[in-house]
Amino acid sequence: MDNKDFIKVGRGHDCEIRITDISVSRCHALIKRSTKGDYVVEDNGAKFGTLVLVKKPLMLSNKVTNYFQLGRTLCEATIKSPNSSCSLKSLCSKKKVKV
């Protein structure tokens, strides 16, 4: 996320993090980084929804594992440092993606 304000998560080809699950929308959620270096997951109006504190933006905590659900896929995200990288993996596919 060096030069981006947000990244797209979904099953669409233009998403930076792709999840191949039919219950996940083409652009299901956004992961945004604030000016303070914090990361937030937000639903993008997906049909099946994003289970993130009852549709409110979820602040991803540093140095701990964060879980959220996109459609039927449970995702795991870890931030190693506020100014470092964020990694996200789908627990169904066990695939880790650096952001």
N, C-alpha and C positions, 0 to 999 in steps of 0.2 A: 504493500500500500504506500510505497514511497511517494508517488506523485498523484495519488488518487484520494478523493474525499470519502469514497465508499467503494465497496465491491459487491457484485451481484452474486446471489446464491440461488440456484435453481437447476432445472434440467435443460434450459435453453443453451444453444451453442454460443451465445454471446456472454454467458456467465463465467466469471473467473473461477468459481467453485461449482462444478457440475455434479448433480446428484441424479442418477438414473433410476428414478422411482416415479411411476405414473401418477402417484398422489402428490408429487411435488410440482408446483407450477413452473412455467418457463422462467420467470423471474420471481421467485417465491419470497425472498427476504433480502435485506441489505445489511451489510456490516459496515458501520461508519466509524471513523476515528475523529474524536473531538480535537479542538485546538490544544487541549491539555494532554493529549496522547491516550485518552481512554477509548475503549472500543464499546460499541453498542450494537445489538442486533434488533432490527425492526422488521415487522411484517410488511410486505409490499401489496397488501390487499389480496392475498392468495385465496383461492376458492376453498381449500382445505384448511387454511389458517396456519399460523405459527404459534405453538404453545410457548409463549414467552410472557410469563407473569400476567396472564389473562389479557393478551394483546397489547400490553404496554411495552415500550422499549426496555430491553434487558441490558444493563451494564455488565460487561464481562469483567470478572475479577482477575487481578493479576496473580500469577504463580499458583493458581488452583485450577482444577478442571471444572468447566462450565458445561451444562447440558441444556439443550433445547430441542424441540421436535419440529420438523418441517414435514407436513403431511403425515405419512406413517413412518418416516425415517427419524431416528433419534441421532442427534449430532453431538459431538464432543469438541469443545474449543478450549485451547489453552493459550494464555498470553504469558510469555516468559519475562517480559519487561515492558513497561508502558511505552517506551520509545523503540522497542525491538519488534520482532515479528509475532504474528498470531498464527497458530496452526489449528486447522479444523479437520475433523474426520467424521465420516459417517460410521456409526457403530455397526450398521448392517454390512458394509463392504470392507471395513477395517482399513480404508485408504486414507492416508494422512496428506493434507495439502498445506503447503506453506503459503501465507498471504503476505 
